Amino acid sequence: MSLLSVEDALARLISGAGKVSRTEVIDLFNADGRVLAEPVSAALTQPPFDNSAMDGYALRAEDAVALGRRLDVIGESAAGRRFTGTVGKGQAVRIFTGAPMPEGAEAVLLQEDATRLGGNIIETKFVVAKGRHVRPRGQDFVEGEVVLNVGDIMDAGRLTVAAAMNRPQITGYTRPLVAVIATGDELVSAGTAPAPDQIVASSIYGVAALAKAAGADVLYLGIVSDEKGQIEHAVAKARQARADIIVTLGGASVGDHDLIQPVLKSMGMELDFWKIAMRPGKPLMVGSLGDARVLGLPGNPISSLVCSLLYLEPLVAHMAHLRPPRRGATAIAATALAANDHRQDYLRARLMRRPDGALEVHSFGKQDSSQMKIFAMADCLIVRPPNAGALPPGAECDILTLRQPA
């Protein structure tokens, strides 16, 4: 099977994945970032009554058509305590922001536009037209009006308006479930003292974090040895949990101890493709097992993280009805970049913001995929296309951002 380009691999991965159709009812306090599966309509009218937009005096418009009109203040209307009488000719009611407009009043004279003459008499210093500083009933929304639509992503503004519409819950799409299985006799869990021929399984944490940030729930099924029965048991647990994506870490190549591909095939997986023209991350495997998409990531931590950025993140976002983060950008190379071969390279690098606002990228000198420390220090990956020529310092290059520059 020939090597696929990164672009073709991503297109095939996404085209073979459906979007999650399961839904659930979600409390507003837990709905941030969730995608609406049903529209949300108002359960009441807002505002429920004509109310004042300012502190001042509620009056009839015809009583303030000229300066110097004297009015008798007959009461007060405050939020939660309305004035129950009627404003007649030559009368006004002291009113505060948000308070119901009294019967008969048509406008609000600002408090700074009135002079208090003593007792309950005010004199107008400003002309007000009908409706001035009045929020009419239903100005925001009316009962039954659809305000939020299917596909809207709940955020601070939408959560606030949902609550204002007296909808304490929404119906959203269930997050895709990503089952993560780490494989390898050499792996031990973090916090465990490894034997002389063992290493800590580290990439599971980064892969899970990327999946969660992209909009998934993660089911970690632990470390399984390079043994057919254990792999089958872990995959069966993922299917029992109705995982939408099954991610395996390691064992997806063709060595004597790489059992992921043959075991999954024996369980019914349809292999779509494997091996990508990229570095790091060449031995990526993609297939389908029932309704689940299978993503076999390389065991090397750097390779698995790069592949997760390129493939798992957009796959999760697609299935979750979301858009993946915009990571692509351009930057100015601080140092020369060597010519590239037939595989697309992803170089770990640091970003700096120049005084003119442009991004400047500094590649780490050594890019060995065994070096995890520089991934933690990197702000971006420099993307070197296949067969790209050498670039001198000061040339523009494509990057994928990992975090904002300091």
HELIX and SHEET records of a PDB file:
HELIX    1   1 VAL A    6  SER A   15  1                                  10    
HELIX    2   2 LEU A   28  ASN A   30  5                                   3    
HELIX    3   3 ALA A   61  ALA A   64  5                                   4    
HELIX    4   4 GLN A  111  ASP A  113  5                                   3    
HELIX    5   5 ALA A  156  ALA A  164  1                                   9    
HELIX    6   6 SER A  203  ALA A  214  1                                  12    
HELIX    7   7 LYS A  228  GLN A  240  1                                  13    
HELIX    8   8 ILE A  260  SER A  266  1                                   7    
HELIX    9   9 PRO A  301  CYS A  307  1                                   7    
HELIX   10  10 SER A  308  LEU A  312  3                                   5    
HELIX   11  11 GLU A  313  MET A  319  1                                   7    
HELIX   12  12 LYS A  373  MET A  377  1                                   5    
SHEET    1   A 2 THR A  23  ASP A  27  0                                        
SHEET    2   A 2 GLN A 169  TYR A 173 -1                                        
SHEET    1   B 2 VAL A  40  SER A  41  0                                        
SHEET    2   B 2 VAL A 146  LEU A 148 -1                                        
SHEET    1   C 2 ASN A  51  SER A  52  0                                        
SHEET    2   C 2 VAL A 134  ARG A 135 -1                                        
SHEET    1   D 6 ALA A 107  LEU A 110  0                                        
SHEET    2   D 6 GLY A  56  LEU A  59 -1                                        
SHEET    3   D 6 GLN A  91  ILE A  95 -1                                        
SHEET    4   D 6 ARG A  70  SER A  77  1                                        
SHEET    5   D 6 ILE A 121  THR A 124 -1                                        
SHEET    6   D 6 ALA A 114  GLY A 118 -1                                        
SHEET    1   E 6 ASP A 217  VAL A 224  0                                        
SHEET    2   E 6 LEU A 177  THR A 183  1                                        
SHEET    3   E 6 ILE A 245  LEU A 249  1                                        
SHEET    4   E 6 ALA A 292  LEU A 297  1                                        
SHEET    5   E 6 MET A 285  LEU A 289 -1                                        
SHEET    6   E 6 GLU A 270  TRP A 274 -1                                        
SHEET    1   F 2 LEU A 187  VAL A 188  0                                        
SHEET    2   F 2 ILE A 199  VAL A 200  1                                        
SHEET    1   G 6 MET A 278  ARG A 279  0                                        
SHEET    2   G 6 GLN A 344  ARG A 353  1                                        
SHEET    3   G 6 LEU A 359  SER A 363 -1                                        
SHEET    4   G 6 GLY A 328  ALA A 333  1                                        
SHEET    5   G 6 GLU A 396  THR A 401 -1                                        
SHEET    6   G 6 CYS A 380  ARG A 384 -1                                        
END                                                                             
